[in-house]
Amino acid sequence: MLDAGAGGSRARVLAPGEHIPYGSQPVLLAETTVYGVTCVEEMLRRWGPLPKPWLVLVADAPTRPVADARYLVRALEGRLAGVAKVPYLPVLRAVKGPDEAVQHKDVMAAAEKLRRTMEGN
């Protein structure tokens, strides 16, 4: 959703232990569950002197996150460059990969909104 068809030149997943390339904006991805947000909190505890990451929350259900998850995200906001939200997209449960997902109009619209949010537009 963040690569915008750039073939991995704009956004890519880093392997465990791989260094963040200079000038890159790190992004953490989590589901809107208490477990997902708790994992983000643990990651931020070990984050160190790296640039503040964006947090992209992907809705895991068509309802708003539970109160504990919302509270923890608010508590972590000071350690993040920003928080972007991706709505629940049922089609993501039925596709084999990102190439197939971005062919759906709902996913394309969510991807465009996500990029605009993170770019500050």
C-alpha positions as CSV (number, residue, x, y, z in Angstrom):
1,M,0.0,0.0,0.0
2,L,2.9,2.4,0.6
3,D,5.0,1.4,-2.5
4,A,2.4,2.8,-5.0
5,G,3.6,0.4,-7.7
6,A,7.2,1.4,-7.4
7,G,8.4,-2.2,-7.4
8,G,9.8,-2.0,-3.9
9,S,11.9,1.1,-4.5
10,R,9.6,3.3,-2.4
11,A,8.6,0.9,0.4
12,R,10.0,-2.5,1.4
13,V,10.0,-4.9,4.4
14,L,13.3,-5.1,6.3
15,A,14.6,-8.4,7.3
16,P,15.3,-9.0,11.1
17,G,18.5,-7.3,12.0
18,E,18.7,-5.3,8.8
19,H,19.6,-1.6,9.2
20,I,17.2,1.1,8.3
21,P,18.6,2.8,5.1
22,Y,19.7,6.4,5.7
23,G,17.0,8.9,4.9
24,S,14.2,6.3,5.2
25,Q,11.1,6.8,7.2
26,P,10.5,3.7,9.4
27,V,7.0,2.3,9.6
28,L,5.6,-0.1,12.2
29,L,2.6,-2.1,11.2
30,A,0.1,-3.6,13.7
31,E,-3.4,-4.8,14.0
32,T,-5.8,-2.9,16.2
33,T,-5.8,-5.5,18.9
34,V,-4.4,-5.1,22.4
35,Y,-1.8,-7.7,21.5
36,G,-0.8,-5.8,18.3
37,V,-0.4,-2.5,20.1
38,T,1.4,-4.2,23.0
39,C,4.0,-5.5,20.5
40,V,4.4,-2.0,19.2
41,E,5.1,-0.8,22.7
42,E,7.7,-3.5,23.2
43,M,9.4,-2.5,19.9
44,L,9.5,1.1,20.9
45,R,11.1,0.3,24.2
46,R,14.1,-1.1,22.2
47,W,13.9,1.5,19.5
48,G,17.0,3.5,20.5
49,P,18.3,6.6,18.6
50,L,16.6,5.7,15.3
51,P,14.2,8.2,13.7
52,K,10.7,8.1,15.2
53,P,8.6,5.5,13.2
54,W,5.1,5.9,11.8
55,L,2.6,3.5,13.2
56,V,0.1,2.1,10.7
57,L,-2.8,0.4,12.4
58,V,-4.8,-2.1,10.3
59,A,-8.3,-2.7,11.5
60,D,-8.8,-6.4,12.2
61,A,-12.6,-6.1,12.5
62,P,-15.3,-3.7,11.1
63,T,-15.7,-2.1,14.6
64,R,-13.5,0.4,16.4
65,P,-10.6,-1.0,18.5
66,V,-11.2,-1.9,22.1
67,A,-10.6,0.8,24.7
68,D,-7.3,-0.7,26.0
69,A,-5.8,-0.7,22.5
70,R,-7.0,2.9,21.8
71,Y,-5.6,4.1,25.2
72,L,-2.2,2.4,24.6
73,V,-1.9,4.0,21.1
74,R,-2.6,7.5,22.6
75,A,0.1,6.8,25.3
76,L,2.6,5.9,22.6
77,E,1.9,8.8,20.3
78,G,4.8,10.9,21.7
79,R,7.3,8.2,20.6
80,L,5.9,8.1,17.0
81,A,6.2,10.3,14.0
82,G,2.5,9.8,13.5
83,V,-0.4,7.2,13.5
84,A,-2.2,6.3,10.3
85,K,-5.2,4.0,10.2
86,V,-6.3,1.5,7.5
87,P,-9.9,0.5,7.7
88,Y,-11.1,-3.1,7.8
89,L,-10.9,-4.4,4.3
90,P,-12.5,-7.9,4.0
91,V,-10.8,-8.4,0.6
92,L,-7.4,-8.6,2.4
93,R,-8.5,-11.9,3.9
94,A,-9.2,-13.4,0.5
95,V,-6.1,-12.4,-1.5
96,K,-2.8,-14.3,-1.9
97,G,-0.6,-11.2,-1.8
98,P,-0.2,-7.5,-2.2
99,D,-0.2,-7.5,-6.0
100,E,-3.6,-9.1,-6.0
101,A,-4.9,-6.9,-3.2
102,V,-4.1,-3.6,-4.9
103,Q,-6.3,-4.5,-7.8
104,H,-9.4,-3.9,-5.6
105,K,-10.8,-0.4,-5.6
106,D,-11.3,-0.4,-1.8
107,V,-7.7,-1.3,-1.2
108,M,-6.5,1.3,-3.8
109,A,-8.5,4.0,-2.1
110,A,-7.2,3.0,1.4
111,A,-3.6,3.0,0.0
112,E,-4.0,6.4,-1.5
113,K,-5.4,7.8,1.8
114,L,-2.6,6.1,3.8
115,R,0.1,7.7,1.5
116,R,-1.5,11.1,1.7
117,T,-1.7,10.9,5.5
118,M,1.9,9.9,5.9
119,E,3.1,12.5,3.4
120,G,1.1,15.2,5.2
121,N,-1.2,16.1,2.3
